[in-house]
């Protein structure tokens, strides 16, 4: 069987992490989202058409032309004019029935197998906030309609973006949507009018719209990954306390006095220094080094990052190859108890989390004693000086990669 994976977007909601790598390459538990999905497709499909544009070469370098026996074909989408236009690029290559899925959401093999149980079919999932997604209205086993982000949804079933369909869908004609794009869901709407389309309810799909979604769904995703985790060799020194589900990958070292409280993932070659407290909901990706007496809670620490002694990181996502100097403190709770908000494309977005720290882009260097306020982000390769207080996003507009923040720009975003 063949599959089309959509992975061409810019990932603007994933800033600043998406400035250095496309969103499908965001890594959790030692694998990117795209690698995770390809692994789930193993044994189901033998050929994938990967639609790319933004940082396409980065995707090619990670995935290659063959992934665990799946042939990978790259299709470049010159104009980012919608998912419908992206899929249509594969029209001549698709032989018959195929799967279509997003390259930046988490899918799981049991749900894929369930989807293949009926044809044509749409994978849906029950959701507490359906109005944030495309809502699928059903009658019995068949789909009645798909409504995009309705104010008053009639169903709690949302569209996961995975479909089992045939090449005949490309014979339909669709027009640009109100936002000027060709939407694949418009193909589906025509198909629903012409024939019976079935739905299958997923158990494990998880969307990653924003970086903090990976924190919200950490334990859920952890349990899905845990089943396939093999035996590894690692070193745990004396007087280390390990509680709960803790997955330790090849070559990791946990030094004396550390307390690790699962669910926690410790990647290949990580070093957890003496007297550290690694709390539940934390993933240390490959090659992370944690210094003495560091506390990390509910955070994802990117590959090759160093966090020096006497630091605290909570409810945060730190990119790859960052350096957090000694005494770095990430604040993760507002005094007023309200949800933490952060700016995305110049608009404040509610993270839905009472506790949320920071997002730091790849290669950033944080000076000793830096304090980062809740919800404030630091762009890739930016630096802070010792003792800096980061009270607003530190991005390219600040005009610095090194040096102190200009005095007129040290201010609080009071609304956030």
KANOR-V947260 format. One record per pair of residues at least 6 apart in sequence whose C-alpha atoms are under 7 Angstrom apart, sorted by the first residue. I is the first residue (numbers start at 1). J is the second residue. D is the distance in Angstrom with one decimal. If there is no record, write none. Layout:
I	J	D
I	J	D
This chain:
1	44	6.9
1	45	4.6
1	46	5.8
1	47	6.7
1	98	6.2
2	45	5.5
2	46	6.2
2	47	4.9
2	48	5.7
2	98	5.1
2	99	6.6
3	45	6.7
3	47	6.5
3	48	4.8
3	49	6.2
3	98	5.3
3	99	4.5
3	100	5.6
4	48	5.7
4	49	4.8
4	50	6.0
4	99	6.2
4	100	4.7
4	101	6.5
5	49	6.3
5	50	5.0
5	51	6.2
5	100	6.0
5	101	5.2
5	102	5.6
5	103	5.5
6	50	6.3
6	51	5.1
6	101	6.4
6	102	4.9
6	103	5.2
7	24	6.6
7	50	6.7
7	51	5.4
7	52	5.2
7	102	6.8
7	103	4.9
7	104	7.0
8	51	5.7
8	52	3.9
8	53	4.5
8	54	5.7
8	77	6.9
9	53	6.9
9	54	6.2
10	22	6.8
10	54	5.7
11	18	6.0
11	22	6.7
11	23	5.6
13	209	6.8
13	210	5.7
13	344	6.3
14	23	6.8
14	210	5.4
14	211	5.7
16	361	5.4
16	379	5.4
16	380	6.9
17	319	6.6
17	361	5.1
17	362	6.9
20	362	6.9
21	55	6.7
22	54	6.6
22	55	6.1
23	104	6.3
24	32	6.6
24	33	5.3
24	34	5.2
24	103	5.7
24	104	4.6
25	32	4.7
25	33	5.9
25	34	6.2
26	32	5.1
26	33	6.0
27	33	6.3
29	265	6.5
29	283	6.6
29	285	6.4
30	267	6.5
30	285	5.9
30	286	6.5
33	104	6.0
33	105	6.9
33	106	6.4
34	103	5.7
34	104	6.6
37	106	6.6
37	107	6.0
40	108	5.7
40	109	4.9
41	109	6.7
42	70	7.0
46	70	4.7
46	71	6.2
47	70	5.4
47	71	4.6
47	72	6.1
48	70	6.9
48	71	6.1
48	72	5.0
48	73	6.1
49	72	6.2
49	73	4.8
49	74	5.9
49	75	6.6
50	72	6.9
50	73	6.0
50	74	4.9
50	75	5.9
51	74	6.1
51	75	4.8
51	76	5.9
51	77	6.5
51	86	6.6
52	74	6.8
52	75	6.1
52	76	5.1
52	77	6.1
53	76	5.6
53	77	5.6
53	78	6.8
65	71	6.1
65	72	4.8
65	73	6.8
66	72	5.5
77	86	6.3
81	181	4.8
81	182	6.2
82	181	4.7
82	182	4.7
82	183	5.5
83	182	6.4
83	183	5.3
83	184	5.2
84	182	4.9
84	183	4.6
84	184	3.8
85	182	5.6
88	170	6.6
91	167	6.9
91	170	6.6
94	167	6.3
96	166	5.4
96	167	5.4
97	165	5.5
97	166	4.0
97	167	6.3
98	164	5.9
98	165	5.7
98	166	5.9
99	163	5.6
99	164	4.7
99	165	6.5
100	162	5.4
100	163	5.2
100	164	6.7
101	161	5.5
101	162	4.3
101	163	6.7
102	161	6.0
102	162	6.9
104	208	6.6
105	206	6.1
105	207	4.6
105	208	5.4
106	205	5.7
106	206	5.1
106	207	6.2
107	204	6.8
107	205	4.9
107	206	6.8
108	204	6.2
108	205	6.5
111	202	5.2
111	203	6.6
111	204	6.9
114	200	6.6
115	121	6.5
115	123	6.1
115	164	6.9
115	200	5.5
116	164	6.7
118	198	6.6
119	164	6.5
119	165	6.8
119	198	6.7
120	164	5.6
120	165	5.0
120	197	5.4
120	198	6.1
121	163	5.9
121	164	5.2
121	165	6.7
121	197	5.5
121	198	4.5
121	199	5.1
121	200	6.9
122	162	6.3
122	163	4.7
122	164	6.5
122	198	6.4
122	199	4.8
122	200	6.3
123	159	6.6
123	160	5.9
123	162	5.5
123	163	6.1
123	199	5.9
123	200	5.0
123	201	6.0
123	202	6.3
124	157	5.8
124	158	5.3
124	159	4.9
124	160	5.4
124	199	6.6
124	200	6.1
124	201	4.9
124	202	5.9
125	157	5.2
125	158	5.4
125	159	6.9
125	160	6.8
125	201	5.2
125	202	5.1
125	203	7.0
126	156	5.4
126	157	4.5
126	158	6.3
127	156	5.6
127	157	6.3
127	158	6.6
128	156	6.9
130	153	6.9
130	156	5.4
130	157	6.8
130	158	5.9
131	149	4.6
131	150	5.3
131	151	6.0
131	153	6.1
132	149	5.4
133	148	6.4
133	149	5.0
133	158	6.0
133	159	6.9
134	146	6.5
134	147	5.5
134	148	4.1
134	149	5.1
134	158	5.6
134	159	5.4
135	146	5.6
135	147	5.1
135	148	6.1
135	149	6.6
135	153	6.9
135	155	6.6
135	157	5.9
135	158	4.5
135	159	6.0
136	143	6.9
136	145	5.9
136	146	4.6
136	147	6.5
136	155	6.7
136	157	5.5
136	158	5.5
136	159	6.1
137	143	6.1
137	144	5.4
137	145	5.2
137	146	6.2
137	154	6.9
137	155	5.7
138	144	4.8
138	145	6.9
141	198	5.7
141	199	6.2
142	196	6.3
142	197	5.5
142	198	4.3
142	199	6.1
143	192	7.0
143	197	5.6
143	198	5.7
143	199	6.3
145	189	6.9
146	189	6.9
169	187	6.6
172	187	6.6
174	186	6.4
174	187	6.6
175	182	6.4
176	182	4.8
177	183	6.8
208	214	6.4
215	298	6.8
215	299	6.8
218	281	6.1
219	263	6.8
219	281	6.6
232	249	5.7
232	250	5.0
233	250	5.1
233	251	6.0
234	249	6.9
234	250	5.6
234	251	4.7
234	252	5.0
234	253	6.1
235	252	6.2
235	253	4.7
235	254	6.3
236	253	5.9
236	254	4.9
236	255	6.3
237	254	6.2
237	255	5.2
237	256	5.2
238	256	5.4
239	256	5.3
239	257	5.3
240	256	5.4
240	257	5.1
240	258	5.0
240	259	6.0
241	258	6.4
241	259	4.7
241	260	6.2
242	259	6.0
242	260	4.8
242	261	6.1
243	260	6.2
243	261	4.8
243	262	6.0
244	261	6.0
244	262	4.5
244	263	6.2
245	262	4.7
245	263	4.7
245	264	6.6
246	262	5.1
246	263	5.5
246	264	4.8
246	265	5.9
247	264	6.3
247	265	4.9
247	266	6.2
248	265	6.1
248	266	4.8
248	267	6.3
249	266	6.0
249	267	4.9
249	268	4.8
250	268	4.8
250	269	6.5
251	268	5.6
251	269	4.6
252	267	6.8
252	268	5.5
252	269	4.3
252	270	4.6
252	271	5.9
253	270	6.2
253	271	4.9
253	272	6.2
254	271	6.0
254	272	4.8
254	273	6.5
255	272	6.0
255	273	5.3
255	274	4.8
256	274	5.1
256	275	6.6
257	274	5.3
257	275	4.3
257	276	7.0
258	274	5.5
258	275	4.4
258	276	4.6
258	277	5.9
259	276	6.2
259	277	4.9
259	278	6.3
260	277	6.0
260	278	4.8
260	279	6.0
261	278	6.2
261	279	4.9
261	280	5.3
262	279	6.7
262	280	4.7
262	281	6.9
263	280	5.0
263	281	5.6
264	280	5.7
264	281	5.7
264	282	5.0
264	283	5.8
265	282	6.5
265	283	4.6
265	284	6.1
266	283	6.1
266	284	4.9
266	285	6.5
267	284	5.7
267	285	4.7
267	286	4.4
267	287	6.9
268	286	4.6
268	287	6.1
269	286	6.0
269	287	4.9
270	286	6.0
270	287	4.5
270	288	4.8
270	289	5.7
271	288	6.5
271	289	4.8
271	290	6.1
272	289	6.1
272	290	4.9
272	291	6.8
273	290	5.4
273	291	4.7
273	292	4.9
274	292	5.1
274	293	6.5
275	292	6.0
275	293	4.9
276	292	6.1
276	293	4.5
276	294	4.9
276	295	5.9
277	294	6.4
277	295	4.7
277	296	6.5
278	295	5.9
278	296	5.1
278	297	6.3
279	296	6.0
279	297	4.6
279	298	6.6
280	297	6.3
280	298	5.9
281	297	6.7
281	298	4.1
281	299	6.5
282	297	6.0
282	298	4.6
282	299	4.7
282	300	5.7
283	299	6.4
283	300	4.8
283	301	6.2
284	300	6.2
284	301	5.0
284	302	6.7
285	301	6.0
285	302	5.3
285	303	4.8
286	303	4.9
286	304	6.4
287	303	5.7
287	304	4.6
288	303	5.8
288	304	4.8
288	305	5.0
288	306	5.9
289	305	6.5
289	306	4.8
289	307	6.4
290	306	6.0
290	307	5.0
290	308	6.2
291	307	6.0
291	308	4.6
291	309	4.4
292	309	4.5
292	310	6.5
293	309	5.7
293	310	5.2
294	309	5.6
294	310	5.0
294	311	4.9
294	312	6.0
295	311	6.5
295	312	4.9
295	313	6.5
296	312	5.9
296	313	4.9
296	314	5.8
297	313	6.4
297	314	4.7
297	315	6.2
298	314	6.0
298	315	4.8
299	314	6.0
299	315	4.9
299	316	4.7
299	317	5.7
300	316	6.5
300	317	4.9
300	318	6.2
301	317	6.1
301	318	4.9
301	319	6.5
302	318	5.6
302	319	4.6
302	320	4.2
303	320	4.7
303	321	6.3
304	320	5.8
304	321	4.6
305	320	5.6
305	321	4.3
305	322	4.6
305	323	5.9
306	322	6.3
306	323	4.9
306	324	6.2
307	323	6.1
307	324	4.8
307	325	6.5
308	324	6.0
308	325	5.3
308	326	4.7
309	326	5.0
309	327	6.6
310	326	5.8
310	327	4.9
311	326	6.0
311	327	4.5
311	328	4.8
311	329	5.7
312	328	6.4
312	329	4.9
312	330	6.1
313	329	6.4
313	330	5.2
314	330	6.4
314	332	6.1
314	357	5.9
315	332	6.5
315	355	6.4
315	356	4.9
315	357	5.2
316	356	6.4
316	357	4.9
316	358	4.9
316	359	5.9
317	358	6.5
317	359	4.9
317	360	6.5
318	359	5.7
318	360	4.8
318	361	6.6
319	360	5.6
319	361	4.9
319	362	4.4
320	362	4.7
320	363	6.3
321	362	6.0
321	363	5.0
322	362	5.9
322	363	4.5
322	364	4.9
322	365	5.8
323	364	6.5
323	365	4.8
323	366	6.1
324	365	6.1
324	366	4.7
324	367	6.7
325	366	5.6
325	367	5.1
325	368	4.3
326	368	4.9
326	369	6.4
327	368	5.7
327	369	4.6
328	368	6.0
328	369	4.9
328	370	4.9
328	371	6.1
329	370	6.4
329	371	4.9
329	372	6.4
330	357	5.9
330	358	7.0
330	371	5.9
330	372	4.9
330	373	6.5
331	357	5.7
331	372	6.0
331	373	5.2
331	374	5.3
332	355	5.1
332	356	4.7
332	357	4.1
332	374	4.8
333	354	6.5
333	355	5.0
333	356	6.6
333	374	6.3
334	340	6.9
334	374	7.0
337	354	6.6
338	354	6.1
339	350	6.7
339	351	6.8
339	352	5.8
339	353	5.2
339	354	4.4
340	350	6.3
340	351	6.0
340	353	6.1
340	354	5.9
340	355	6.7
340	356	6.1
340	374	6.7
340	375	6.1
340	416	7.0
341	348	6.0
341	349	5.3
341	350	4.4
341	351	5.6
341	375	6.0
341	416	5.2
342	348	5.3
342	349	5.4
342	350	6.7
342	375	5.0
342	376	6.6
342	416	6.4
343	349	5.9
348	416	6.9
356	374	6.0
356	375	6.1
357	374	4.6
357	375	5.4
358	374	6.2
358	375	5.2
358	376	5.4
358	377	5.4
359	377	4.8
359	378	6.4
360	377	5.7
360	378	4.7
360	379	6.2
360	380	7.0
361	378	6.0
361	379	4.9
361	380	4.0
362	380	4.7
362	381	6.4
363	380	5.6
363	381	4.6
364	380	5.3
364	381	4.1
364	382	4.9
364	383	5.8
365	381	6.9
365	382	6.4
365	383	4.7
365	384	6.6
366	383	5.7
366	384	5.0
367	384	5.1
367	385	4.7
367	386	4.4
368	386	4.6
368	387	6.4
369	386	5.6
369	387	4.7
370	386	6.0
370	387	4.7
370	388	4.8
370	389	5.9
371	388	6.3
371	389	4.8
371	390	6.2
372	389	5.9
372	390	4.7
372	391	6.7
373	390	6.0
373	391	5.4
376	391	6.6
376	392	5.5
376	393	5.0
377	393	4.8
377	394	6.2
378	393	5.9
378	394	4.7
378	395	6.1
379	394	6.1
379	395	5.0
381	401	6.7
382	401	4.5
382	402	6.7
383	401	5.5
383	402	5.0
384	402	6.7
384	403	6.8
384	404	6.8
385	403	6.3
385	404	6.0
391	410	6.9
391	411	6.2
391	412	5.2
392	411	6.8
392	412	6.2
392	413	6.2
